[in-house]
Amino acid sequence: MGADVRHSNETAGEHFTPREVIRLIVELLIANDDEKLTGRGIIRQVYDPACGTGGMLALTEEALKDFNDAIRVELYGQELNGESFGICKSDMLVTGHNPEQIAFGNTLTQDAHAGKRFHYMLSNPPYGVDWKKYQDPIKSEAENLGMEGRFGAGTPRISDGQLLFLQHMISKMRDDEIGSRIGIVMNGSPLFTGGAGSGESEIRRWMLENDWVEAIIALPTDLFYNTGIQTYVWLLTNRKPATRHGKVQLIDASGERFWKSMRKSLGSKRREITEEARAEIVRIYAGFLNGESGEGEVSRIFDTADFGYREIRVERPLKLNFQVSAERLARLANQKPYARQDETNQMAIEAALLTIGDQLFTNRAAFEETLTKALKTTGLKIGAPVKKAILAALSERDDEADVCTDKNGNPEPDTDLRDHELVPLAEDWRDYMKREVLPFVPDAWVDESHKDARDKQVGRVGYEINFNRYFYHYVPPRPLDEIDAELKALEAEIAGLLKEVAA
């Protein structure tokens, strides 16, 4: 294969995967598989659902053969781009593989390897490419097959299909004692896009609650030829070793110790991961190193539940005052139910309202009683929509007013003051409210009817993985004296330039 590999399953998202990135993914995949790969008669099936020209497949075989030259490696893939597919299939033929195991077509809508399961799966699917034009079969599979299909956990937003590829790969994990391992490189969107209850959050929830996510590694920026964005390698398996049960390792390999600048940029690619850096990343991963092991700056280990939260809806009571003033009466004309009344009815309603005077009411029930009596004098049958419009026009929020209550005497929520709090899954939302909310807004309460669709508990469950939160390094601002001196120097320089222009 060439130095770098075209790798895609969507023409619009075509990109080339640098060889050092492929090697990193492969080495991470087989890092702790020594025992499984030792001996004779070993067969391993490798699959890439967006195989491009086959670079990931070829380098995986190379690494497996380097470890055990007696191993038999069977390569499978699927590719949508015709040119890349032709190159990959030809390469399989030349290298002695079965070219029929490389399929043409859209993996997400036409799974050419349906029913097959693989030992190793790796891919670099297109980033940020929408799947609108072929959404119907995907949504149909999700709705009709549910968890028996590939997309039962949820579907991401239509603008990005990365998590569809990952779900597809998970569906092909082997259910035997060896199990499967997945390595996939994606951008940051699958980590945190989508709030509680969204398709993305539900997919993350499914993966984490099933304890398949083993590690996520943040790579340096400027590694790829057509984009400088940050990318992340996800490692998943359905056969975690006991030490990793219920755990996820995050590795921040984006720092300067893990890359070097290239002598000459190639498109957006300005950096590369050196062999030494690659070995260091694999060492940190394979050793399951945590902060206390001296790698706190770049590697941290979390419980899967640490990425989960419960989104509770916090309400505040509605407090209104009411007054028949010229300003508020003018607002009544903008209320549609009132505006639909004929002119005679409008005049009659306004005349009745003016009989109330300009008294300020701080209790809604008292004002409604007065309003009802005044409207009776018109002889008109005032419907509920018109009465609601009158109350809306003549009211203003007032923290000193009485709380508005419903027919059962319960406080009504003020939707403008509604807020949502994200409570860590490990914490009871009641304790969170007592500590974080009630000391500041003692009249707040939680809407307990706002429940999660799956566990039926208060608050919707969401999952996100925010690397910046876990690896943020505070950089103090420069001293004011230093900034002031720099500004004065710049002012002097500008003044000198202006003098030269004037001369």
BATI-683482 format. One record per residue: residue in one letter; x, y, z of N, C-alpha, C in turn. Coordinates in pm, whole numbers, plus 32768, in hexadecimal, padded with zeros to 4 digits. Example, Ala and Ser with C-alpha at 12.3 -4.5 7.8 and 13.67 -1.06 7.14 Angstrom:
BEGIN
A85277DC7830C84CE7E3E830C85287EB6830C
S85057F1F82C485577F9682CA850A80038313
***
This chain:
BEGIN
M80537F8980008000800080008058807D8000
G801D80EE7FD88067816C7FD9807B819E8065
A80BB8212807080D8824880F4805B826E813F
D7FF3829480F77F7882BD81387F03828580E9
V7E91827D812C7E26822C80F67DA4827880EA
R7D6C8277806F7CE682AF805F7C86825380A8
H7C30829080FC7BE0823E81547B5A82838169
S7AF1824A81337A6E828A813D7A01822B8116
N79848251813679128207810278AD826A80CD
E78D982E480B7787F834D808978D183B1803B
T78B483BF7FBB790684107F63791E849C7F9A
A78B284DC7FCE78C085658000791C856F8077
G793084FF80BE7983850381357A0A84C28121
E7A3384B280A67AB0846E80897B2684AE80CF
H7B7E845E81027BF88492813F7C628424813A
F7CDB844A81587D4983EB81597D7683D981E9
T7D8D835C820E7DB8833E82967E50832E8299
P7E97838482E27F29837682E97F5082EE8322
R7FBC82BA82ED7FE8823483158004822D83AA
E803D829783E5805F828E84747FE2828584CB
V7F7182BE849B7EF382B484E57EBD822584DD
I7EC781EA84667E99816084567EEC810384AF
R7F6F811584AC7FC680BF84FE7FA480CC8592
L7F86814685BF7F62815A864B7EE4810B866E
I7E7D811786197E0080D186347E1780398638
V7E63800685DA7E7E7F7685D37EC97F49864F
E7F307F9386767F807F6B86EB7F2E7F72876B
L7ED27FD387727E7A7FDA87E77E1B7F6287EA
L7DEB7F3B87757D8C7ECB876E7DC97E48879F
I7E467E30877D7E827DAC879E7EE17DB58815
A7EE37E28885A7F477E3F88C37F467DD58930
N7ECF7DA889597EC97D4989C97E967CBF899D
D7EAA7CA0891D7E757C2188E87EE27BB888D2
D7F537BC289187FC27B6589017F977AD3890B
E7F517AB089767F2B7A24898C7ECB79F58920
K7E6E7A4B88F97E0A7A2488967E487A0F880B
L7EB97A5087F27EF57A4B876D7F6C79EC8764
T7F8B79A887D38001795087D57FDA78C287AF
G803278808762801D77F5873E7FFF77E486AA
R7FE5776586857FC8774585FA7F32772F85E9
G7F037739856C7E76772485517E1E77988579
I7E5C780C85947E0F788385BB7DD678C6853D
I7D5578E1853F7D12792884D17CD379A78509
R7CEB7A1584C67CAE7A9384F17C6E7AD78479
Q7BF27B00848D7BA77B4684257BA27BDB8446
V7BC67C2C83E47BD27CBD83F77B717D038398
Y7B2E7D6A83C97AC57DAB837A7ACD7E438385
D7ABA7E8583147AB17F17830F7A357F3B82BD
P79CF7F7782FC79517F9682B5795B800C8255
A79C98055825B79E080C681FE7A7080BD81D2
C7A90805281897B1B8027817A7B6E80778117
G7B3180CE80C57B80811A80667BD580BF800F
T7C5580DC80087CB180897FB87CE980138007
G7CBD800380847CE37F8D80D17D5C7F9D8129
G7D86801881437DFE802D81927DF77FF8821F
M7D87800C82617D7B7FDB82EB7D7E7F4382EF
L7D3E7F05828E7D3F7E7382887DCC7E3E8273
A7E147E7B82147E9B7E4D81F37EFA7E5D8269
L7EF37ECE82AE7F4F7EE5831D7F2D7E908396
T7EAC7E6E83A77E887E1384137EC27D8883F9
E7EB67D5A837D7EF07CD8835B7F887CDA8371
E7FC77D46834780587D52835780817D4683EA
A80377D8C844180587D8984D080407CFE850B
L7FD37CBD84E47FB77C378517801F7BD284E8
K804A7BDF846C80B07B85843681387B9D8478
D81557C1C849681D37C3A84DB81D67BF78564
F81617BF085A4815C7BB2862981617B19861F
N811B7AE385BD81147A5185AE81097A328519
D81777A0A84DC817679F7844B8123797E8420
A80F6792E848280A378BA8460800E78DB8462
I7FEE7952848B7F61797684987F227986840E
R7EA3795F84047E58797283877DFA79EA8398
V7E097A49833F7DB97AC483497D5B7ACD82D2
E7CDA7ADA82ED7C757AEA82857C3F7B78828A
L7C427BBC821A7C1E7C4982147B967C5D81D2
Y7B447CB282107ABF7CD281DD7AAB7D6981DF
G7A607D9A817E7A457E2A817D79D37E4D8121
Q79AB7ECA812879447EFE80CD79647F9080B0
E794C7FBB803579718043800B790D80787FA5
L78E780F57FB6788581347F5D78C681787EE4
N793E81B07EF7798181F57E8A79B7818E7E26
G798C819A7DA979AF81367D447A4481297D2B
E7A8A81987D237B1B81957D097B6681517D7B
S7B44817A7DF97B87813F7E6D7B6880AA7E77
F7AEB80877E5C7AC37FFA7E607B147FA77DFC
G7B267FDC7D827B717F947D1C7C017F7D7D45
I7C3F7FE67D807CCB7FD97DAD7CD67F707E1B
C7C787F777E7B7C7C7F1A7EEC7C6A7E897EBD
K7C0B7E757E657BF07DEC7E367C687DB57DE9
S7CA47E0B7D977D1B7DE07D4C7D8C7DBC7DAA
D7D9C7E0C7E137E077DF37E727DF17D6F7EBB
M7D747D527EDB7D577CD17F1D7D7C7C5C7EC2
L7D607C6C7E427D7E7C037DE17E157BED7DD6
V7E5F7C5C7DD07EF17C567DC17F327C177E3C
T7EFB7C327EB27F397C027F2F7F037B7A7F5A
G7EB47B3B7F067E887AB37F237E0C7AA67F77
H7DC17B127F887D457B0C7FD57CCE7AF87F77
N7C5F7AD27FB27BE57AC07F637BA97B487F43
P7BAE7B757EC57B7C7BF97EA37AE57C057EB6
E7A9D7B947EB87A0C7B987ECA79E57BC47F57
Q7A477BC77FB17A2A7BF3803A7A307C8B8048
I7A517CCE7FDB7A4A7D607FD579CE7D827F82
A796E7DC27FC078ED7DDB7F7F78E07E6D7F58
F788E7E837EF278717F0C7EC377E67F347EF5
G77D97FB17F2077557FE27F497759802B7FCE
N76E4805C7FF576D580AA806F76C3804B80E6
T77238048813E77217FEF81B176A580038208
L767A80818216760E809F8273758680738240
T7575806D81BD74F38047818574F37FBC8147
Q75697F8C811F75737F0980DE75EB7EBE8119
D75D77E81818A76437E3981CD76667DBC817E
A76D77DC2813A77017D5280E577347CDC8135
H774D7CF081B6777F7C85820B771E7C67827D
A769F7C6F825E76377C5482C376497BC882FC
G76417BC08380764F7B3F83C376DE7B1983E5
K77407B6183AC77CD7B4383C977F97B85844B
R78577B47849078927B7F850A792A7B7D84FA
F796E7BDC853879FD7BED85207A4A7BFD85A3
H7AC87BD285A17B1F7BE086177B4B7C71862B
Y7B787CAF85BD7BA87D3985C47B5C7D8D855E
M7B317E01858A7AEF7E60852F7B2D7EE88544
L7B4A7F2C84D87B847FB184E37B568004846C
S7B4D808784837B1A80DC84197B36816F8436
N7B3281BD83CB7B3B824E83D47AC98285837D
P7A4D828383B279DA82AB836179DB83408345
P798D836C82E3798883FB82C37950844D8336
Y798984C58349795E851D83B578F785818382
G7891859883D07833860383B377ED85F8832D
V77DB857F82FB7795856B827C77068541829A
D76A5858A8262761A856A828475EC84EA823D
W758784AD827675518430823F74BE84418217
K749A84BD81F6740F84DC81D473DF84928159
K7435848980F47409844F807573F083BA807D
Y7422837880E7740482E980F573D182CA8182
Q7388832A81BB7358831A824472E882B38253
D729582A381EB721E824F81F9723D81BE8222
P7298817881DD72B480EE820972F380E68293
I7342814B82B87382814B833D7318815D83A9
K72C281C18398725A81D983FC71F681668402
S71DB812A838E718180B7838B71BB804283DA
E723F802A83C8727F7FBE8413727C7FDA84A9
A7296805784CD7297807D855B720D806A859A
E71A480928552711D808C858970E37FFF8587
N70FC7FB7851B70BC7F34850B71087EC1854C
L718D7EC9854C71DB7E5C858572097E798614
G720E7EF98638723A7F1C86BF72C37EE486DD
M72D27EA7875273547E72877B73797DF28730
E731D7DBD86E2733E7D4B868D73877D78860F
G73807DF985F273C77E31857F74457E7785AC
R747A7ECD855674F97F0F857474E87F9585BB
F74757FD585AD7468805F85DB73FD80708648
G73E680068693737E800A86F9739B8069876C
A741980848786743B80DD87F77412816D87DC
G74088193875D73E5821D873A7426824486B8
T73F782B28681743482E78607746583758623
P74DD839785F77512841E860D74CE848285B1
R74EA850085C674AE8567856F74D8855084DF
I7483857F8486748F856183F87510859883BB
S755285F683FF75C8863883C6764A85EB83DC
D7647857D842876C48536844576A884A3845F
G76E2844A840E76C683BB841977328369845B
Q779383A8849F7801835B84D977D182EE8539
L77718311858F774282B085F276F1823F85B3
L76C282528539768081E484F276E7817984CF
F775C81A584A277C78145848277F280F884FF
L77FD8140856E782880FD85E977C180978617
Q774180B9860F76D98058863376DD7FDE85D7
H76F37FF9855776FD7F8A84F5776F7F2B851D
M77E07F63854678527F10856C78347EC185EB
I77F17F00864B77CE7EBA86C777747E4286AA
S771D7E52864676C27DE48623770D7D6A85EF
K778B7D7B85CC77DA7D0E859278417CD685F4
M78307CF38675788A7CBA86D878687C2686EF
R78CF7BD686FD78C07B45871078937B26879F
D78347ACC87AA78037AA5882E78417A1F8855
D78C67A1F8863790B79A78891797479D288F7
E79C5797489257A247995898F7A9079F68962
I7AAE79FC88E17B127A5A88AE7AD67AE588A1
G7A5A7AEB88727A197B6C88627A547BBC87F0
S7A3A7C3E87F37A687C9787887AA37D1687C2
R7AF67D56876F7B2E7DD787947B197E388721
I7AF47EB387437AD77F1B86E17B327F9286F9
G7B6A7FC7868C7BB5804486917B7E80A18625
I7B4E8114864B7B13817085EA7B3F81FE860B
V7B62824A85A47B8C82D485BA7B1C8330858A
M7AF4838E85E27A8783EA85C47AAC847585F7
N7A5F84D885CE7A77855E86047A33856C868C
G7A2E85E486C279FB85F78749796585EB8757
S791C85F686EB788985F786F3784D8580873D
P787785038722783A849287687853849187FE
L78B184E0882F78CF84E388BE7864852B890E
F7830859988D777DB85ED892C7763862C88E5
T7758861F886276E7865B881B7665861B8849
G75FE866C885F757B86388883756786308919
G74F9866C894974D9866A89D7749285EA8A00
A746885E68A7F7424856F8AB473AC854C8A5F
G73A084CC8A3D7330849C89EF734584A38959
S73AE84E9892B73C984F2889B73FF846D8868
G7401845E87E3743483E387A874C583CA87CE
E7518843387C675A6842387E675BA83F98878
S7571843C88D2757F841D89617551838F897E
E74E68363893D74B482DD895475148273891F
I7559829288B275BD8233887C7632822988DE
R7661829D891076CD8299897476A2824D89F0
R762782658A1A75F1821F8A9075F381888A7B
W75C7815D8A0775C380CE89E4764E809189E8
M76AF80D589AE773880A089AB7775809A8A37
L776281048A8577A0810B8B09775A80AF8B6D
E76D680A78B67768F80518BC576A57FBE8BA6
N76C87F9F8B2876EE7F168B0577837EFD8B1D
D77C97F648B4878577F598B6D78AE7F2B8AF8
W78957F638A8278E47F418A0C79587FA389F5
V794B801E8A2579B180848A0A7A27806D8A68
E7A9A80538A2C7B1180348A7B7B6980AF8A8E
A7B7E80FA8A217BD581708A297BB481CF89B7
I7BD1824F89CD7BC582B689657C438309896B
I7C84831988F87D04836088F27CF483DC889B
A7D13845088D47D1184CE88887D9384DB883B
L7D8A84EB87B77E0184F887627E24858B874D
P7E9E85A787217EC4863187027E718668868D
T7E6486EA86867E25872986137E868728859D
D7E54874B85287EA6875A84AF7EED86D98485
L7EAA866884987EE385E7846E7EB485BE83E3
F7E3E85EE83BA7E0385C2833C7E19862A82CF
Y7E0E85FD82537E31865281E17DC886BB81C0
N7D49869E81DE7CE186FD81B77C97873B822C
T7CC8872682A57C8A8764831A7CEF876C838B
G7CE487D783D77D3E87E7844B7CF887CB84CE
I7C7C879784C97C2E878585437C688719859D
Q7C3D871D861B7C6586B8867C7C1B86378660
T7C6185C886697C23854586567C3E84ED86CF
Y7BED848586DC7BF4842D87517BE9839C8724
V7C3B8346875F7C3382B687467BE2827887B6
W7B75823587917B2481EA87F17B4B815787E9
L7B5F8119885C7B7A808988647B08804688B0
L7AC87FE488717A597F9D88AF7A717F0788A8
T7A3A7EC0890A7A427E2F890A79CE7DF7895B
N79A47D7F8939793E7D3B898A797E7CD089E2
R7A027CD589F07A497C7A8A497AB37CC78A97
K7A867D248AE97AE57D718B3A7B287D168BA1
P7BA97D2D8BBA7BE87CE58C297BAC7D158CAD
A7BB67CC58D147B767CE38D947B9F7D6C8DCB
T7C1E7D918DB77C4D7E118DEE7C097E898DAD
R7BD27E768D367B937EE68CEF7AFB7EE48CF9
H7AC37E838D3E7A317E7C8D4879F97EFC8D86
G79977F358D4379587FAE8D7779AE80298D70
K7A1E80238D267A7B80938D1F7A8F80C18C8F
V7AB181408C817AD781798C007B5681CA8C14
Q7BB881B38BBE7C3781FC8BC67C36826B8B5D
L7C4F82E58B8A7C5E83578B2E7CF1837D8B28
I7D2583898AAE7DB183AE8A9A7DB6842D8A45
D7DF684928A797E06850E8A2D7E8F850D89E9
A7E9184DC896E7F0E84D589227F17854788BE
S7EDD85B988E17EDE862B88857F51868B88A1
G7F9786778911800186D38938808086C488E6
E80DD872288F98156872888A881AF86AD88B3
R81A58664892381FB85EF893481D5857E88D4
F8160858988948130851D883F8134853D87AA
W816B85AE8783817385CC86F481EE862286D7
K821186268656827A8681862B824A86C685AB
S827C873C859382578786851A829D874984A2
M8257874984328292871683B682E787848376
R834B875B832E83A087BF82EB8350880D8285
K82F687C7824382A3880881DE821387D981EF
S81B8883881F8812C8816820880F687D5818A
L80998778819D80538737812D7FBE8754813F
G7F8F87BD80FC7F0687E881127EF7881981A1
S7E9487E481E97E7F880882767ED887B982D4
K7F1F875682A07F75870482F57FF9874C8310
R80098777838D808287BE83B580CF87728421
R80908708845580CE86BD84C380C7862884A7
E811D85DF84EC8117854E84E4813A8512856C
I8103849B8585812184538600819D83FE85E8
T820384138636828083C88623827083398658
E82CD82E4863182CA8259866182D7825586F9
E832C82AD8730833F82B087C182BE82D98807
A827B833F87CE81FD836D880A819283018800
R818F82BC878E812D8252877D814381E587E5
A81BF81C087FA81DF8159885D81B8818788E9
E81C88209890481A582408988810E8239899F
I80C0825C8938802E82568943800081C7895D
V803981698911801480DC8922803C80AB89AD
R80B180D889DF80DE80AF8A66807C80E08AD1
I8052815D8AC67FF681968B287F71814B8B25
Y7F42812C8AAB7EC580E38AA07ED280558AD5
A7F36800E8AA57F467F818AC97F5C7F708B5F
G7FA17FD08B9C7FBB7FC98C2B7F497FF98C81
F7EDE802B8C417E68805C8C897E9180C18CF3
L7EEA811C8CC87F25817B8D267EC381EB8D4A
N7EC3820B8DC87E6C82758DFC7EC282E28E37
G7E8383488E6D7ECC83BA8EA47F3483938F0B
E7F1083348F627F6E830E8FCC7FE682C28F97
S7FE1829B8F17805282548EDB80B382B38E96
G80A183348EB180FB83968E7680CD83CA8DEF
E805583A58DC5802383D18D437FA584278D53
G7F9884698DC57F2184B68DE07F0585238D7C
E7F6F85568D3C7F5D85C28CDC7F2085918C5A
V7F3285128C397F0584E28BB77EA984698BBD
S7E9D84258C2F7E4A83AD8C367DFC83AB8CB8
R7D7983988CAA7D24838F8D217CBF83208D0B
I7C9B82DD8D797C3E826D8D737BBF82928DC0
F7B4C82778D817ACC829C8DBB7A6F82238DBF
D7A0E822A8E1A799F81CB8E16794681F38DA1
T790581928D6378AD81B28CF2783F82138D1C
A780F82068D9877A2825D8DC777CF82EE8DD8
D785383058DDC7884838F8DED785E83E88D78
F784183AD8D05781E83FB8C8F778784118C84
G773C83D88CE176AB83E48CDD767884518D38
Y760584868D1875C484EB8D6C752E84DC8D5E
R74E785188DBB745585198DB6742985AB8DA9
E73E585C98D3D73B886518D24732F86668D65
I732D86B48DD172AF86CE8E17727A87588DF1
R71F687638DEE71B787E38DCC7196882D8E4C
V71D188A18E5D71BD88F28ED5715C89638EB7
E70F1896A8F06708B89D08EF170908A3A8F5F
R70638AB18F3B70508B1E8F9B6FBF8B4B8F93
P6F858B7B90026EF68B9F90006EDA8C1D8FAE
L6E658C1E8F736E358C918F266DFC8CF88F85
K6E318D718F7F6E008DDF8FD46DDE8E558F79
L6D5F8E808F7E6D318EEA8F246CE28F538F70
N6CEE8FCF8F426C9090368F6E6C39905B8EF7
F6BC8909B8F136B6790BE8EAB6B39914D8EBF
Q6B2791938E506AF9921E8E586ABC92478DD2
V6A4E92948DDA6A1092CA8D606A4A93558D4A
S6ABD93588D056AFE93D88CE76AFA93ED8C50
A6B1294688C276B0E94888B976B7594348B4B
E6BEC94258B866C5793D98B446C2F93478B32
R6BF3930B8B9A6BCE927E8B916B5492688B38
L6AF892C98B3A6A8592BF8AE06AB192C28A4D
A6B1B93108A316B4E931789A76B859290897C
R6BBB924289DB6BF091BE89BA6B81915B8996
L6B09917689C76A99911C89AE6A7B91108918
A6A91917C88D06A74917A883F6ACA911587F4
N6B3D90F1882E6B97909387EC6B779001880B
Q6B168FEA88636AEE8F6288866A8A8F30881D
K6AAB8EC387D96A5A8E94876869C88E76878B
P69AC8E3187FB691E8E16881A68CC8E968829
Y690A8EFE886168C48F7E887168B98FC487EA
A69248FBF879A69259003871868BC8FC986B9
R68978F4986D068338F0C867967A48F38869A
Q67928F7A870B670D8FAF872F66EB902686D5
D6668903986BA664590AE86696656912C86BD
E6650919F867C666E921F86BE660E923C8730
T658E9219871E652B92328788654E91E58805
N6571916587F66595911288696614914688AD
Q6676916F885C66F291A4889466D8922088E9
M6682927988B6666292F48901661B92D38984
A65C2926F897E6578924889F765D6920C8A5F
I663491B88A316695917A8A8D66ED91E58ACC
E671E92428A7A677692AB8AAF672C93038B13
A66AD93238AF6665E93758B53664E932D8BD9
A663692A88BD36627925B8C4F66A9925A8C9E
L6719924E8C58679A924B8C9D67B792D08CE2
L678F933E8CA367AB93C18CDC675E93D88D5F
T66F1938E8D7366A6939D8DF166F393668E68
I675893138E4C67A992DB8EBA680393458EF8
G682693AB8EA9688194118EDA691293E58ECB
D696E94358F0369FD94168EF16A3A93D68F6C
Q69E893938FBC6A1B934E90336A7D92E09009
L6AEC92D290546B4E9269903A6B2C91EE908C
F6B11918190496AF19101908C6B6F90AA908F
T6B8F907591036C03901B910D6BD88F8A9126
N6B558F7191196B208EEA91286AC78ECC90AF
R6AEB8E6590626AA28E498FE76A118E239001
A69F88DD39068696F8DA8908569168E2190A3
A694D8E8090EE68FE8EF8910F68E18F499092
F69448F549039692E8FA18FBE68CA8F598F63
E68D38ED58F5A68768E898F0467E68E9B8F35
E67D58E9D8FB6674E8EB18FED67188F3A8FC7
T676C8FA18FD4674590298FAF672B90328F19
L67818FF18EC967738FF38E3866F08FB18E0D
T66CF8F408E4A66538EF98E2765D88F508E3F
K65D68F968EAF65658FEE8ECE655B90608E69
A65CF90988E4465CE91088DE6659D90DD8D5C
L65C990668D3065A290378CAB650E90128CA3
K64D38FEC8D1464448FCB8D1563F090428CEC
T642090BB8D0863D391338CE763C691488C52
T641E91068C01641791198B7063A590CA8B31
G637890648B746311900F8B3A63488FB18AD0
L63C98FB68AB964088F608A55642F8EDA8A93
K64328E718A4064678DF08A6B64FB8DEC8A47
I654C8E008AAD65DD8E058A9866168D788AA5
G664F8D438A3866898CBE8A3B670D8CBB8A87
A67398C408AAA67B68C2F8AF5682E8C6B8AAC
P683B8C5C8A2468AF8C9789E068B78D2F89EF
V68428D7289E968418E0589F668678E2D8A84
K68318DE48AE568528E038B7068E78DEE8B8B
K691E8D828B5169AE8D678B5F6A018DD68B20
A69D28E0A8AAE6A188E778A6A6A188EF58ABF
I69A78F108B01699C8F868B5869FE8F7A8BCD
L6A018F058C0B6A5D8EEF8C7C6AEE8EFE8C51
A6B0F8ECC8BDA6B998ED58BA96BC08F668B90
A6B658FB68B566B8490418B356B9090988BB1
L6B40907D8C166B3B90D58C8C6B9A90A98CFB
S6BE990418CE36C42900D8D4D6CD5902F8D32
E6D2090358D9D6DB290428D966DEF8FF08E06
R6E678FBB8DEE6EAB8F6D8E566ED38FC88EC9
D6EC18F948F416EDB8FE48FB86F078F879028
D6F858F9090506FB98F3890BA6F738F4D913F
E6F328FC1914F6EEE8FDE91CD6E5C8FB191CC
A6E2D8F8491586DA18F59914D6D8D8ECD9187
D6D0E8EA9919D6CEF8E2491CE6D088DBC9160
V6D248D4191896D3A8CD5912A6CB58CB090E8
C6CB98C9F90636C428C73901A6C348BDC902D
T6BBB8BAD904C6BA58B1F90656B3E8AE79005
D6B428A608FF46ADF8A1E8F9E6A6289FD8FEF
K6A0689B48FB2698689968FF3699689409070
N6A0A88FB907A6A2388A790EF6A7588EF915A
G6A91896E91416ADE89BC91A26B7489AC9196
N6BA38967912E6C338955911A6C6D89CC90CD
P6CE889F590EE6D248A6690A76D368A489013
E6D1A8AAB8FBF6D2F8A9C8F2F6DBE8AC38F0D
P6DFE8A7A8EB16E888A9E8E8B6E8C8B158E2D
D6EF48B648E3A6F0E8BD18DDD6F6D8B9A8D72
T6F3A8B868CFA6F8A8B468C9270058B998C6C
D6FFD8C1D8C8170728C718C6270E38C5C8CC6
L70C38C2A8D3B71298C138DA371528B808DA9
R71198B2F8D5271388A9F8D5171CB8A898D31
D72088A2B8D7772968A0D8D6272A789758D66
H731B89488D36733B88BA8D3B73C488A98D7C
E73CB884E8DDA744988328E1F747887A58DF9
L74FA87978DE8753587158DC7757286D88E45
V753186718E76755A86328EF475AB85B58ED6
P762485A78F0B7672852D8EF3762184B08F16
L762E84478EC575E083CE8EDB75F683928F66
A766D83A48F9A768C8368901C764B83B29090
E760C8423907675D3847590E2753C847990D9
D74FA847A914F746984899154744585199135
W73E2852B90DD73BF85B390B2738C86079126
R735385C8918C73238614920173978653924D
D74028607925D7478863C92A174B686AD924F
Y74B8869A91CB74ED87029172749E87849181
M74198779918373C487F0919173DF88389215
K73ED87EC9280740688299303748A88759306
R74ED884092BF7571887D92C3758588EB925C
E755488D691E27578892E9172750B8992914B
V748F8978916F742289CE913D73D78A1691AC
L73A389CB920C734B8A079271738B8A7592C5
P740D8A6F92E474488AE0932F743E8B6592E4
F74318B629261742F8BDC921073A28C0091E2
V734F8B9B91C972C28BB391A2726B8B5391F3
P724C8B77926E72048B1C92C971778AF7929D
D713C8B44923F70B48B24921370B38AC6919A
A71278A96916F712F8A3E90FA710589B0911F
W70D8896590BA70B888D990CE70D4888C904C
V70DB8809905770F587B38FE37071877E8FAC
D706087878F296FEB874E8EE7700086B68EDE
E6FBF866D8F386FD585DD8F406F8E858F8ED2
S6F3E85D68E816EFF85928E0F6F5E858B8D98
H6FCD85D58DA0703185D78D35708F85608D4D
K706E84EC8D0E70B4846F8D2E70FE84388CB6
D715C83DF8CD471A8839C8C6A715083328C28
A715783298BA4710082CD8B5B7122823C8B78
R719E82208BA071C781958BB371BC81678C43
D71F581B08CA271F2817F8D2C717E81B88D7E
K713182158D4070B9824D8D7E70D5829A8DFF
Q715382BE8E147177830D8E89717183A28E67
V716D83F68ECF716884878EBA71E584B58E70
G71D185038E06724285398DBA726E84DD8D4A
R728985188CD672B884C98C63734D84AC8C71
V737484328C52740184098C5C744B842F8BDB
G74C084658BEA751484868B7775A3845D8B93
Y75EF844D8B28767F842B8B3476CE84858AD6
E773E84B88B07779A85038AB2782784F08AE8
I788985008A90791684F08AB7795E856F8A8E
N797B85C48AF079B586478AD57A4986468AFB
F7A9D86338A967B2E862B8AAF7B6386AA8AF2
N7B34871D8AC77B67879A8AFF7B5087A38B95
R7AE0876C8BC27AC287708C517B28871F8CA1
Y7B5586B08C6A7BAD86568CB47C4186778CA4
F7C6486BD8C377CF186D88C1D7D0F876D8C10
Y7CB787C08C447CCC88518C3B7D43887B8C92
H7D9988CB8C597E0C88FF8CA37E0189978CAA
Y7DF789C98D237DE98A598D347E6C8AA08D13
V7E628B048CBD7ED68B558C9A7EBC8BE38CD0
P7F068C0C8D367EEB8C908D717F0A8D008D0E
P7EBE8D6D8D167ED98DDE8CBB7F5F8E1F8CDB
R7F978E638C7880168EA78C9080048F198CF4
P806E8F3C8D3D80648FAB8D9C803B902C8D55
L7FED907F8D9B7FBD90FC8D60803191598D3B
D8099915A8D8B810C91B08D6E814B918C8CE7
E815291098CCC818E90DB8C4F813691038BD7
I80B190F48BE78055911B8B7C805A91B18B65
D805E91FD8BD3806192908BCA80E092BF8B83
A815192818BA581CF92A68B6581CB92888ACF
E818E92178AAB818491F28A1D812C925589D1
L80BE92818A10806492E189D080AB936889BA
K80F693918A1E813F94118A1181A7940889A2
A81EA93978997824D9386892D820A938C88A4
L8195934F8898814B9352881A811C93DF87F8
E80F09429885E80C494B48849813895098816
A81AE94F488548224954088298249951E8799
E823C949D8776825D947286EE81FC94B18689
I817B94B186AD811794EC8653812E95818643
A815095C586B3816A965686AC81E096738650
G8248961F865882BD963186028298961E856F
L824595BD8552821C95A584C881C9961A8492
L8171965084E8811F96C384BE8174973D849E
K81DF975084EE823B97C284D4827E97B2844C
E82A69736842D82E5971F83AC8285973C8339
V82079715834A81A3972E82E2818D97C382D1
A8183980A8344816B989C834081E198E582FF
A825B98B0831682D098F182DC82D198DE8246
***
